[in-house]
Amino acid sequence: MKNFFSTALARGLFWQLIGTLVGAGLVTGIRAAMGLSTTDTFFFTEPAWVLGAFFGVLFFIGGSGIVTDWFKWARGIDTPEHHEDHLTGWQKYLSVSLDHKVIGVQYTVTAFVTLGLGGIFALIFRTELAASQLQFLTVDMKLFGQNGPQLYNTLMSLHGMVMIVSILLGIAGIMNYVVPLLLGAQDMAFPRLNAFSYWIAVPAAVLLIMSLILGGFDTGWTGYPPLSVRAPVGVQMFFLGVFTAGWSSILGALNVIVTVVRMRSKGMTAMRMPILVWASIATSIISLTATQLIGLSFQLVMFQRLLGMGFFDPAKGGNPVLFQHLFWFYSHPAVYVFVLPGLGVISELLPVFARKPLFGYRWIAMSSLGIALVGFLVWAHHMFTSGMNEYLRVPFMYSTLLVAVPTGVKFFSWLATIWKGKLSYETPLLFVIGAIVVFLMGGLTGPPNATVSVDLHLHDTYFIVGHFHDTIFGGFVFPFFAAVYYWFPKATGRRMNETLGKIHFWIMTPSFFVMTLGMMRIGLLGMRRRIADYDPAMGFDSTHLILTITGYLIFISVCVFIYNFFNSIKNGEKAEGNVWNSRSPEWQVPSPMPAHNYDQPFEVVGEPYDYGLPGSKYVEFSAPTKSKHK
């Protein structure tokens, strides 16, 4: 325990608490001097909580030590170019490190924690929905200043946004760990900025959880006004948490782009880059250019609440539909931020286990950029029922349907790669195949939502919930598990247990199919989303009970994965040599990866996915040089 309190995480959380009290106390003092009220339902007033939360983030940044080098530079003090980690074991991952591999693990484990938290939120409200009428989230129940239905709204809203943040963390984990290894780089272009990008996401997650205990909010994960203008003070923590997490996404994207542009190995031209690198570039372009819009939309609602500004208040000349345009201009491209790295993982792993060249490499590479580009032109398909100008509906309908073209390119490439391949069904491939099938279900259920006439009926039903879960599970969750199983030996020097991995897959996959198909069925029959109760006369009780059971089965399968993950770190089978017989450069060196990745640089001399072609070679390492120092 003593060792824990010496870590950057413990220091940062302590100083975040101090900063929150300092900021809230400052506002409270000013209000007292002005003769205004100094207390409210949750002790401090809303302005005090907002400034306190902002100060808490700043104090976390300073207290955790992630800006220490920059402060030293500002005072003219030199710092070493490379910080050798003096900590070992678990303490290393709870402290500031400049090693991209450590940061990738930090992102990934934090994603596990937040995924678990978001999943628990879902199980709570899913249990309430197992039967009609209120079961335990009743009007008489009180928790955190909320009754049962209000708590349902908060848990449902937080489930959405916590899951989204966890997906962003998982994506950052994959890109941080793998992209420099695929490029042959020693680290990311800006190691300190890389550490900063991770550590600023931690107080953001804390703020999201604070929203639950400060009265919650009933807006859904979208935070639409006027609901968000009237919601309890918890919605301000929600806004600040997302705003802070946005900095992590923006700065991380900048780092990935610079790393890819400037730090590729000799011979790695654009058309010899691994597909996962192409997917990371497309993802980073979206994150860098669009994340500001969700931060801006939430910031404007914060100012409307705090300062009385009327951005989205029709009585003051504002327009609530403007919020939706700002919000969705980021939040639909964000769907491709979620899925593009996952689709890159599929394309990266499939040739390894099919032992065939990746079919249509150039088309897949360009399709990632095509999806990113078209993704900026489709945001208003979320707004067909919003009351926006009708003449905008048809152009957005066509642009949305156009996304199917670059996405279809990937599917046909995967099918052609699988065709007559010598498939070996290890756990990573199982999750890759699962991802393809589940994402196909999400893709096939998307065009009806993009068609105006159909969407007017499907909007805000459980059909949308089923479609979205198919898209995210197929585009991110299944590929994320595949990536962890695949690169775990590289990170730890040990393999995860194959039997437990297959148990994880075969519990989760059928359960998920039943869950989403059931959601879409009751959605077509009229089941609305974002409601705590439903009429028993609708006949949905049996289906909702099945959906709840499948939710618990998915939870159990993930518990199996978590046990497998942490148990294999110490007890897993040792991974010696190229365990997957991959052409990729990181598998040509011992596992776990050396501190600075490659002792000898390599040159790219062939194509990345020419599996099964005799005599072909992707990389060639330089001969070791003798040291001049004895």
SEVO-607726 format. One record per residue (C-alpha): residue number from 1; x, y negated, z negated. Coordinates in Angstrom, 2 decimals. Example, Ala and Ser with C-alpha at 12.3 -4.5 7.8 and 13.67 -1.06 7.14 Angstrom:
// residues 2
PT   nr        X        Y        Z
PT    1    12.30     4.50    -7.80
PT    2    13.67     1.06    -7.14
// end
This chain:
// residues 630
PT   nr        X        Y        Z
PT    1     0.00     0.00     0.00
PT    2     2.90    -2.34    -0.79
PT    3     4.25    -1.75     2.71
PT    4     0.88    -2.65     4.22
PT    5     0.78    -6.05     2.53
PT    6     4.15    -6.89     4.08
PT    7     2.86    -6.38     7.63
PT    8     1.82    -9.12    10.05
PT    9    -1.76    -7.85    10.00
PT   10    -2.09    -8.21     6.23
PT   11    -0.42   -11.64     6.22
PT   12    -2.57   -12.84     9.08
PT   13    -5.83   -11.71     7.47
PT   14    -4.83   -13.31     4.16
PT   15    -4.04   -16.62     5.83
PT   16    -7.23   -16.43     7.90
PT   17    -9.17   -16.28     4.64
PT   18    -7.20   -19.23     3.25
PT   19    -7.68   -21.21     6.46
PT   20   -11.42   -20.54     6.45
PT   21   -11.72   -21.85     2.90
PT   22    -9.54   -24.88     3.67
PT   23   -11.53   -25.86     6.76
PT   24   -14.89   -25.28     5.07
PT   25   -13.73   -27.17     1.99
PT   26   -12.58   -30.11     4.10
PT   27   -15.98   -30.51     5.77
PT   28   -17.76   -29.97     2.45
PT   29   -15.68   -32.75     0.87
PT   30   -16.43   -35.15     3.71
PT   31   -20.16   -34.37     3.52
PT   32   -20.12   -34.92    -0.24
PT   33   -18.46   -38.32     0.23
PT   34   -21.15   -39.24     2.78
PT   35   -23.95   -38.16     0.47
PT   36   -25.00   -35.23     2.68
PT   37   -25.92   -31.73     1.51
PT   38   -22.91   -29.54     0.76
PT   39   -24.52   -26.10     0.50
PT   40   -26.88   -23.99     2.58
PT   41   -28.24   -20.45     2.76
PT   42   -24.76   -18.94     3.01
PT   43   -23.12   -21.31     0.51
PT   44   -21.34   -23.58     3.01
PT   45   -23.20   -25.62     5.62
PT   46   -23.00   -24.69     9.30
PT   47   -20.44   -27.41    10.23
PT   48   -18.28   -26.24     7.31
PT   49   -18.41   -22.62     8.47
PT   50   -17.54   -23.59    12.05
PT   51   -14.48   -25.67    11.16
PT   52   -13.51   -23.08     8.56
PT   53   -13.63   -20.31    11.16
PT   54   -11.55   -22.42    13.56
PT   55    -8.97   -23.16    10.87
PT   56    -8.97   -19.47     9.98
PT   57    -7.84   -18.55    13.49
PT   58    -5.06   -21.18    13.38
PT   59    -3.91   -20.00     9.96
PT   60    -3.92   -16.38    11.16
PT   61    -1.69   -17.33    14.09
PT   62     0.76   -19.12    11.82
PT   63     0.64   -16.63     8.96
PT   64     1.15   -13.50    11.05
PT   65     4.41   -14.80    12.52
PT   66     3.55   -14.57    16.21
PT   67     4.62   -18.18    16.86
PT   68     7.76   -18.13    14.68
PT   69    10.17   -18.08    17.62
PT   70     8.38   -20.99    19.32
PT   71     8.51   -23.04    16.12
PT   72    12.24   -22.32    15.85
PT   73    12.77   -23.43    19.44
PT   74    10.89   -26.65    18.72
PT   75    13.37   -27.31    15.89
PT   76    16.34   -26.49    18.13
PT   77    17.05   -23.09    16.56
PT   78    18.09   -20.32    18.93
PT   79    16.47   -16.89    18.73
PT   80    17.61   -13.54    20.19
PT   81    16.30   -12.65    23.62
PT   82    15.34    -9.17    22.49
PT   83    14.05    -8.43    19.02
PT   84    15.02    -4.94    17.93
PT   85    12.22    -3.52    15.84
PT   86    13.54    -2.95    12.32
PT   87    10.33    -1.25    11.22
PT   88     9.51     2.38    11.85
PT   89     6.38     4.52    11.75
PT   90     2.97     2.95    11.36
PT   91     4.37    -0.34    10.01
PT   92     5.81    -1.12    13.44
PT   93     2.32    -1.14    14.94
PT   94     0.92    -3.44    12.23
PT   95     3.68    -6.00    12.74
PT   96     4.71    -8.37    15.51
PT   97     6.70    -6.67    18.26
PT   98     7.84    -7.94    21.64
PT   99     8.04    -4.45    23.16
PT  100     5.27    -4.06    25.74
PT  101     4.90    -0.39    24.80
PT  102     4.24    -1.18    21.15
PT  103     1.81    -3.93    22.16
PT  104     0.05    -1.51    24.52
PT  105    -0.43     0.93    21.64
PT  106    -1.65    -1.89    19.39
PT  107    -4.25    -2.89    21.98
PT  108    -5.32     0.73    22.48
PT  109    -5.73     1.61    18.79
PT  110    -7.56    -1.66    18.16
PT  111    -9.86    -0.73    21.05
PT  112   -10.56     2.61    19.32
PT  113   -11.47     0.78    16.11
PT  114   -13.81    -1.68    17.79
PT  115   -15.32     1.03    20.02
PT  116   -16.08     3.03    16.90
PT  117   -17.59     0.01    15.20
PT  118   -19.77    -0.82    18.19
PT  119   -20.79     2.83    18.42
PT  120   -21.85     2.87    14.77
PT  121   -23.99    -0.22    15.37
PT  122   -25.64     1.64    18.25
PT  123   -26.28     4.75    16.16
PT  124   -28.01     2.68    13.48
PT  125   -30.53     1.05    15.81
PT  126   -30.74     4.20    17.94
PT  127   -31.84     6.10    14.82
PT  128   -34.56     3.50    14.27
PT  129   -35.80     4.12    17.82
PT  130   -35.94     7.91    17.39
PT  131   -39.66     7.56    16.61
PT  132   -42.27     4.86    17.12
PT  133   -43.16     2.55    14.23
PT  134   -40.46     1.09    11.99
PT  135   -38.58     3.81    10.07
PT  136   -36.02     2.14     7.81
PT  137   -35.41    -1.27     9.44
PT  138   -38.70    -2.50     8.01
PT  139   -39.94    -6.02     7.34
PT  140   -39.50    -5.45     3.59
PT  141   -35.84    -4.49     3.92
PT  142   -33.30    -7.28     3.23
PT  143   -29.59    -7.31     4.09
PT  144   -27.29   -10.27     4.82
PT  145   -30.30   -12.58     4.75
PT  146   -32.10   -10.56     7.42
PT  147   -35.09    -8.25     7.33
PT  148   -35.14    -4.96     9.23
PT  149   -36.23    -6.19    12.70
PT  150   -33.84    -9.14    12.45
PT  151   -31.00    -6.79    11.51
PT  152   -31.97    -4.61    14.49
PT  153   -31.57    -7.63    16.75
PT  154   -28.18    -8.45    15.26
PT  155   -26.88    -4.89    15.53
PT  156   -28.14    -4.59    19.10
PT  157   -26.54    -7.92    20.04
PT  158   -23.25    -7.13    18.30
PT  159   -23.14    -3.65    19.84
PT  160   -23.05    -5.27    23.27
PT  161   -20.39    -7.87    22.59
PT  162   -18.19    -5.71    20.32
PT  163   -18.17    -3.03    23.02
PT  164   -17.25    -5.62    25.65
PT  165   -14.36    -6.91    23.53
PT  166   -13.21    -3.33    22.88
PT  167   -13.24    -2.62    26.62
PT  168   -11.11    -5.71    27.25
PT  169    -8.70    -4.52    24.55
PT  170    -8.56    -1.04    26.07
PT  171    -7.87    -2.44    29.52
PT  172    -5.10    -4.64    28.11
PT  173    -3.67    -1.58    26.36
PT  174    -3.46     0.42    29.60
PT  175    -2.01    -2.47    31.61
PT  176     0.49    -3.47    28.91
PT  177     1.85     0.01    28.46
PT  178     1.80     1.30    32.03
PT  179     2.29    -1.59    34.47
PT  180     5.92    -2.44    33.52
PT  181     6.78     1.28    33.65
PT  182     5.28     1.62    37.14
PT  183     7.16    -1.48    38.31
PT  184    10.51    -0.45    36.82
PT  185    10.58    -3.55    34.59
PT  186    12.13    -3.62    31.13
PT  187     9.20    -5.55    29.69
PT  188     6.46    -8.00    30.58
PT  189     7.55   -11.34    32.03
PT  190     6.72   -13.24    28.81
PT  191     7.16   -10.91    25.81
PT  192     6.27   -13.51    23.17
PT  193     3.17   -14.59    25.06
PT  194     2.32   -10.92    25.34
PT  195     2.46   -10.52    21.56
PT  196     0.45   -13.72    21.11
PT  197    -2.24   -12.42    23.50
PT  198    -2.74    -9.35    21.35
PT  199    -2.62   -10.95    17.92
PT  200    -5.10   -13.70    18.73
PT  201    -7.66   -10.99    19.52
PT  202    -7.55    -9.78    15.90
PT  203    -9.08   -12.89    14.28
PT  204   -11.58   -12.95    17.16
PT  205   -12.79    -9.49    16.14
PT  206   -13.01   -10.65    12.51
PT  207   -15.21   -13.58    13.57
PT  208   -17.56   -11.27    15.44
PT  209   -18.03    -9.18    12.30
PT  210   -18.51   -12.35    10.23
PT  211   -21.56   -13.12    12.37
PT  212   -23.25   -10.04    10.89
PT  213   -22.88   -11.17     7.28
PT  214   -23.73   -14.83     7.95
PT  215   -27.33   -14.21     8.94
PT  216   -26.72   -12.48    12.27
PT  217   -28.34   -13.62    15.51
PT  218   -31.23   -12.46    17.68
PT  219   -30.09   -13.58    21.11
PT  220   -28.75   -10.35    22.58
PT  221   -25.10   -10.27    23.68
PT  222   -25.80   -13.02    26.24
PT  223   -26.49   -15.77    23.67
PT  224   -29.15   -17.48    25.81
PT  225   -30.56   -20.81    24.62
PT  226   -33.04   -21.77    23.29
PT  227   -32.79   -18.64    21.10
PT  228   -29.11   -19.31    20.35
PT  229   -29.90   -22.92    19.42
PT  230   -32.34   -21.75    16.75
PT  231   -30.45   -18.64    15.54
PT  232   -28.79   -18.47    12.07
PT  233   -25.23   -19.67    11.51
PT  234   -23.97   -16.19    12.43
PT  235   -24.36   -17.09    16.11
PT  236   -21.66   -19.74    15.69
PT  237   -19.22   -17.03    14.53
PT  238   -20.29   -15.00    17.56
PT  239   -19.53   -17.94    19.86
PT  240   -16.17   -18.66    18.22
PT  241   -15.19   -14.99    18.28
PT  242   -15.85   -14.68    22.01
PT  243   -14.15   -18.04    22.67
PT  244   -11.02   -16.86    20.82
PT  245   -11.00   -13.47    22.52
PT  246   -11.12   -15.32    25.84
PT  247    -7.67   -16.77    25.14
PT  248    -6.31   -13.26    24.78
PT  249    -7.81   -12.27    28.13
PT  250    -6.59   -15.38    30.00
PT  251    -3.02   -15.31    28.70
PT  252    -2.72   -11.56    29.16
PT  253    -3.88   -11.89    32.78
PT  254    -1.31   -14.61    33.47
PT  255     1.44   -12.36    32.10
PT  256     0.41    -9.40    34.26
PT  257     0.34   -11.49    37.44
PT  258     3.80   -12.97    36.84
PT  259     5.21    -9.56    35.90
PT  260     3.95    -7.97    39.12
PT  261     5.08   -10.85    41.33
PT  262     8.55   -11.29    39.82
PT  263     9.68    -8.01    38.24
PT  264     9.16    -5.22    40.77
PT  265    12.02    -2.83    41.39
PT  266    14.12    -2.95    44.54
PT  267    12.24    -1.59    47.52
PT  268     8.79    -1.88    45.91
PT  269     7.03    -3.88    48.58
PT  270     3.36    -4.74    48.21
PT  271     2.31    -1.64    50.14
PT  272     4.45     0.63    47.97
PT  273     3.01    -0.52    44.67
PT  274     0.98     2.03    42.69
PT  275    -2.78     1.58    42.99
PT  276    -3.10     0.92    39.26
PT  277    -0.86    -2.12    39.76
PT  278    -3.14    -3.36    42.55
PT  279    -6.15    -2.87    40.28
PT  280    -4.38    -4.74    37.48
PT  281    -3.66    -7.67    39.80
PT  282    -7.30    -7.86    40.94
PT  283    -8.48    -7.65    37.32
PT  284    -6.06   -10.33    36.19
PT  285    -7.11   -12.73    38.93
PT  286   -10.71   -12.51    37.70
PT  287    -9.73   -12.88    34.04
PT  288    -7.44   -15.83    34.71
PT  289    -9.91   -17.81    36.80
PT  290   -13.34   -16.98    35.36
PT  291   -13.01   -16.40    31.60
PT  292   -13.13   -20.14    30.97
PT  293   -16.76   -20.21    32.08
PT  294   -18.10   -18.01    29.27
PT  295   -16.03   -19.99    26.78
PT  296   -17.45   -23.22    28.18
PT  297   -21.06   -22.00    28.08
PT  298   -20.75   -20.91    24.44
PT  299   -18.87   -24.08    23.51
PT  300   -21.65   -26.25    24.90
PT  301   -24.25   -24.45    22.77
PT  302   -21.99   -24.92    19.74
PT  303   -21.84   -28.67    20.43
PT  304   -25.60   -28.79    20.98
PT  305   -26.13   -27.25    17.54
PT  306   -23.48   -29.27    15.72
PT  307   -23.68   -32.67    17.41
PT  308   -27.21   -32.78    18.79
PT  309   -26.10   -32.83    22.43
PT  310   -28.79   -31.80    24.89
PT  311   -26.97   -29.73    27.51
PT  312   -29.67   -27.05    27.58
PT  313   -32.56   -28.96    25.97
PT  314   -35.18   -30.03    28.55
PT  315   -36.45   -32.71    26.14
PT  316   -33.05   -34.41    26.41
PT  317   -32.60   -33.90    30.13
PT  318   -30.83   -30.54    29.80
PT  319   -31.56   -27.28    31.59
PT  320   -31.39   -23.82    29.94
PT  321   -30.93   -22.20    33.37
PT  322   -27.60   -24.05    33.64
PT  323   -26.33   -21.92    30.75
PT  324   -27.18   -18.77    32.68
PT  325   -25.26   -19.96    35.74
PT  326   -22.17   -20.75    33.62
PT  327   -22.47   -17.53    31.64
PT  328   -22.99   -15.15    34.55
PT  329   -20.35   -16.76    36.76
PT  330   -17.91   -15.07    34.39
PT  331   -19.98   -12.25    33.00
PT  332   -20.72   -10.50    36.26
PT  333   -17.13   -10.63    37.54
PT  334   -16.31    -9.38    34.03
PT  335   -18.01    -6.11    34.96
PT  336   -15.27    -5.68    37.57
PT  337   -12.69    -6.63    34.94
PT  338   -14.04    -3.63    33.04
PT  339   -14.16    -1.15    35.91
PT  340   -11.30    -2.07    38.29
PT  341    -8.54    -0.77    35.97
PT  342   -10.60     2.38    35.44
PT  343   -10.97     2.88    39.18
PT  344    -7.22     2.31    39.43
PT  345    -6.64     5.07    36.87
PT  346    -8.80     7.43    38.95
PT  347    -6.78     6.68    42.09
PT  348    -3.52     6.98    40.15
PT  349    -4.25    10.36    38.58
PT  350    -6.28    12.12    41.27
PT  351    -3.35    12.81    43.69
PT  352    -1.24    14.14    40.78
PT  353    -3.76    16.87    39.99
PT  354    -4.93    17.45    43.60
PT  355    -1.30    17.76    44.82
PT  356    -2.22    15.82    47.94
PT  357    -1.42    12.32    49.23
PT  358    -3.95     9.66    48.25
PT  359    -6.20     9.22    51.27
PT  360    -6.40     5.66    52.63
PT  361    -3.89     4.03    50.27
PT  362    -4.02     0.61    51.99
PT  363    -7.80     0.60    52.08
PT  364    -8.01     1.36    48.37
PT  365    -5.49    -1.35    47.56
PT  366    -7.38    -3.95    49.58
PT  367   -10.76    -2.78    48.27
PT  368    -9.74    -3.80    44.73
PT  369    -9.10    -7.34    45.94
PT  370   -12.32    -7.20    47.96
PT  371   -14.36    -6.26    44.90
PT  372   -12.72    -9.06    42.93
PT  373   -13.49   -11.60    45.66
PT  374   -17.11   -10.57    46.31
PT  375   -17.65   -10.32    42.54
PT  376   -17.52   -14.12    42.34
PT  377   -20.43   -14.43    44.79
PT  378   -23.09   -12.31    43.10
PT  379   -23.67   -13.73    39.60
PT  380   -27.24   -14.96    40.13
PT  381   -28.66   -11.47    40.72
PT  382   -28.97   -11.46    36.91
PT  383   -31.28   -14.45    37.23
PT  384   -33.96   -13.38    39.69
PT  385   -36.56   -13.69    36.91
PT  386   -35.08   -16.82    35.32
PT  387   -37.02   -19.42    37.27
PT  388   -34.07   -20.59    39.36
PT  389   -34.73   -21.94    42.84
PT  390   -36.28   -19.23    44.99
PT  391   -34.19   -20.00    48.07
PT  392   -31.10   -18.75    46.15
PT  393   -32.49   -15.27    45.66
PT  394   -31.95   -13.84    49.14
PT  395   -28.29   -14.93    49.58
PT  396   -27.42   -13.44    46.19
PT  397   -29.29   -10.27    47.04
PT  398   -27.24    -9.76    50.19
PT  399   -23.93   -10.64    48.55
PT  400   -24.67    -8.15    45.76
PT  401   -25.43    -5.37    48.22
PT  402   -22.15    -6.22    49.98
PT  403   -20.18    -5.09    46.89
PT  404   -21.13    -1.53    47.80
PT  405   -18.78    -1.67    50.82
PT  406   -15.36    -1.94    49.06
PT  407   -16.65     0.31    46.28
PT  408   -17.72     2.91    48.86
PT  409   -14.21     2.81    50.33
PT  410   -12.89     4.10    47.01
PT  411   -15.45     6.90    46.80
PT  412   -14.74     8.18    50.29
PT  413   -11.00     8.04    49.59
PT  414   -11.42    10.06    46.38
PT  415   -13.54    12.68    48.15
PT  416   -11.01    12.97    50.97
PT  417    -8.20    13.32    48.43
PT  418   -10.05    16.09    46.59
PT  419   -10.95    17.89    49.83
PT  420    -8.84    21.09    50.11
PT  421    -6.64    19.92    47.26
PT  422    -5.00    22.35    44.84
PT  423    -6.79    21.06    41.78
PT  424    -5.48    21.90    38.32
PT  425    -8.18    21.26    35.74
PT  426    -6.28    19.78    32.81
PT  427    -8.15    17.38    30.54
PT  428    -7.11    14.18    32.38
PT  429    -8.55    15.52    35.66
PT  430   -11.81    16.54    33.95
PT  431   -12.30    12.97    32.79
PT  432   -11.35    11.66    36.24
PT  433   -14.00    13.83    37.89
PT  434   -16.48    12.87    35.19
PT  435   -15.71     9.22    35.86
PT  436   -16.34     9.62    39.60
PT  437   -19.72    11.30    39.09
PT  438   -20.91     8.95    36.34
PT  439   -19.78     5.83    38.22
PT  440   -21.55     7.16    41.32
PT  441   -24.76     7.30    39.27
PT  442   -24.17     3.72    38.19
PT  443   -23.52     2.71    41.80
PT  444   -26.62     4.41    43.20
PT  445   -28.87     2.81    40.57
PT  446   -27.40    -0.64    41.23
PT  447   -28.86    -1.58    44.64
PT  448   -32.48    -1.36    43.42
PT  449   -31.61    -3.96    40.79
PT  450   -30.00    -6.12    43.46
PT  451   -33.18    -6.14    45.54
PT  452   -35.38    -9.04    44.45
PT  453   -38.75    -7.32    44.83
PT  454   -37.68    -4.30    42.77
PT  455   -35.70    -6.25    40.18
PT  456   -38.74    -8.34    39.27
PT  457   -40.24    -5.11    37.89
PT  458   -37.08    -3.45    36.52
PT  459   -35.57    -6.48    34.82
PT  460   -35.34    -6.16    31.02
PT  461   -36.40    -2.50    31.05
PT  462   -34.44     0.52    29.88
PT  463   -33.67     1.27    33.53
PT  464   -31.16    -1.58    33.38
PT  465   -29.71    -0.17    30.14
PT  466   -29.19     3.25    31.74
PT  467   -27.67     1.74    34.89
PT  468   -25.26    -0.45    32.94
PT  469   -24.11     2.40    30.69
PT  470   -23.46     4.57    33.74
PT  471   -21.40     1.79    35.30
PT  472   -19.33     1.09    32.19
PT  473   -18.84     4.72    31.12
PT  474   -17.91     5.77    34.65
PT  475   -15.84     2.68    35.35
PT  476   -14.05     2.39    32.03
PT  477   -14.77     4.90    29.24
PT  478   -14.11     8.12    31.16
PT  479   -11.00     6.70    32.91
PT  480    -9.79     5.28    29.57
PT  481    -9.90     8.73    28.00
PT  482    -8.21    10.19    31.10
PT  483    -5.43     7.60    30.82
PT  484    -4.90     8.29    27.11
PT  485    -4.67    12.06    27.65
PT  486    -2.34    11.51    30.63
PT  487     0.13     8.97    29.18
PT  488    -0.02    10.17    25.55
PT  489     3.03    12.47    26.08
PT  490     4.97     9.53    27.50
PT  491     4.18     7.38    24.45
PT  492     4.72    10.00    21.74
PT  493     6.80    12.82    23.21
PT  494     3.96    15.24    22.39
PT  495     0.90    16.52    24.22
PT  496    -2.66    16.30    22.99
PT  497    -4.39    19.62    22.37
PT  498    -5.98    20.83    25.62
PT  499    -8.69    22.89    23.93
PT  500    -9.88    19.95    21.82
PT  501    -9.68    17.74    24.91
PT  502   -11.98    20.07    26.83
PT  503   -14.38    20.26    23.85
PT  504   -14.44    16.47    23.85
PT  505   -15.27    16.40    27.55
PT  506   -17.92    19.13    27.57
PT  507   -19.80    17.66    24.61
PT  508   -19.69    14.07    25.82
PT  509   -20.42    14.49    29.53
PT  510   -23.73    16.43    29.51
PT  511   -24.94    14.34    26.55
PT  512   -24.22    11.16    28.44
PT  513   -26.04    12.35    31.58
PT  514   -29.13    13.22    29.55
PT  515   -28.98     9.89    27.70
PT  516   -28.77     7.62    30.74
PT  517   -31.23     9.59    32.85
PT  518   -33.67     9.46    29.94
PT  519   -33.15     5.72    29.59
PT  520   -33.87     5.15    33.26
PT  521   -36.95     7.38    33.17
PT  522   -38.66     5.52    30.31
PT  523   -37.53     2.24    31.86
PT  524   -39.44     3.09    35.04
PT  525   -42.44     3.90    32.85
PT  526   -42.36     0.50    31.19
PT  527   -40.07     0.75    28.14
PT  528   -38.67    -2.71    27.40
PT  529   -35.16    -3.16    26.11
PT  530   -34.14    -5.25    23.06
PT  531   -37.18    -4.31    20.98
PT  532   -37.16    -2.63    17.55
PT  533   -40.45    -0.75    17.99
PT  534   -42.76     0.58    20.70
PT  535   -46.37     1.73    20.98
PT  536   -46.75     5.48    20.24
PT  537   -49.50     5.58    22.89
PT  538   -46.81     5.10    25.55
PT  539   -45.61     8.66    24.92
PT  540   -41.92     7.83    24.57
PT  541   -41.30     9.41    21.14
PT  542   -39.93    12.71    22.46
PT  543   -37.63    11.00    24.95
PT  544   -36.32     8.57    22.34
PT  545   -35.64    11.45    19.95
PT  546   -33.61    13.19    22.67
PT  547   -31.75     9.95    23.42
PT  548   -30.88     9.59    19.73
PT  549   -29.61    13.18    19.54
PT  550   -27.41    12.64    22.61
PT  551   -26.05     9.45    21.03
PT  552   -24.95    11.44    17.99
PT  553   -23.43    14.14    20.19
PT  554   -21.36    11.50    22.01
PT  555   -20.27    10.18    18.61
PT  556   -19.22    13.69    17.54
PT  557   -17.23    14.17    20.77
PT  558   -15.37    10.92    20.17
PT  559   -14.61    12.05    16.60
PT  560   -13.04    15.18    18.10
PT  561   -10.93    12.93    20.33
PT  562    -9.83    10.72    17.42
PT  563    -8.79    13.77    15.38
PT  564    -6.93    15.18    18.40
PT  565    -5.20    11.85    18.99
PT  566    -3.84    11.29    15.49
PT  567    -3.14    14.95    14.74
PT  568    -1.18    15.35    17.98
PT  569     1.13    12.45    17.12
PT  570     2.82    14.69    14.54
PT  571     1.70    18.21    15.34
PT  572     1.20    18.22    19.09
PT  573     3.16    20.43    21.46
PT  574     6.43    18.77    22.43
PT  575     6.31    17.23    25.91
PT  576     9.54    18.08    27.67
PT  577    10.33    16.89    31.14
PT  578     7.78    15.90    33.77
PT  579     4.72    17.46    32.13
PT  580     2.33    16.58    34.99
PT  581     4.86    17.05    37.84
PT  582     4.28    13.43    38.84
PT  583     6.20    11.34    41.37
PT  584     5.74     8.21    39.26
PT  585     9.01     6.74    37.88
PT  586     8.10     6.85    34.19
PT  587     7.88    10.65    34.33
PT  588    11.43    10.94    35.73
PT  589    12.96     9.91    32.38
PT  590    12.70    11.56    28.93
PT  591     9.65    11.14    26.69
PT  592     8.98     9.11    24.61
PT  593    10.11     6.18    26.72
PT  594    13.47     4.61    25.75
PT  595    13.35     1.17    24.09
PT  596    14.17    -0.74    27.29
PT  597    12.43     1.72    29.62
PT  598    15.06     2.61    32.22
PT  599    18.76     2.93    31.43
PT  600    19.47     2.99    35.16
PT  601    17.44     0.92    37.64
PT  602    15.69     2.72    40.46
PT  603    14.98     1.88    44.08
PT  604    11.72     2.72    45.81
PT  605    12.58     4.76    48.90
PT  606     9.23     6.31    49.85
PT  607     5.49     6.28    49.41
PT  608     3.98     6.61    45.90
PT  609     1.46     9.36    46.60
PT  610     3.08    11.69    49.17
PT  611     2.36    14.80    47.10
PT  612     2.83    18.11    48.87
PT  613     4.98    16.67    51.66
PT  614     8.34    18.50    51.76
PT  615    11.44    16.35    51.26
PT  616     9.55    13.19    50.33
PT  617    10.80    11.06    47.46
PT  618     9.26     7.95    45.88
PT  619    12.08     6.58    43.71
PT  620    15.84     7.09    43.56
PT  621    17.73     6.21    40.40
PT  622    21.12     4.52    40.54
PT  623    24.11     6.49    39.33
PT  624    24.99     5.74    35.69
PT  625    27.68     3.09    35.34
PT  626    30.58     3.62    32.95
PT  627    30.79     1.08    30.17
PT  628    33.90    -1.14    30.13
PT  629    33.78    -1.21    26.33
PT  630    35.04     1.69    24.25
// end
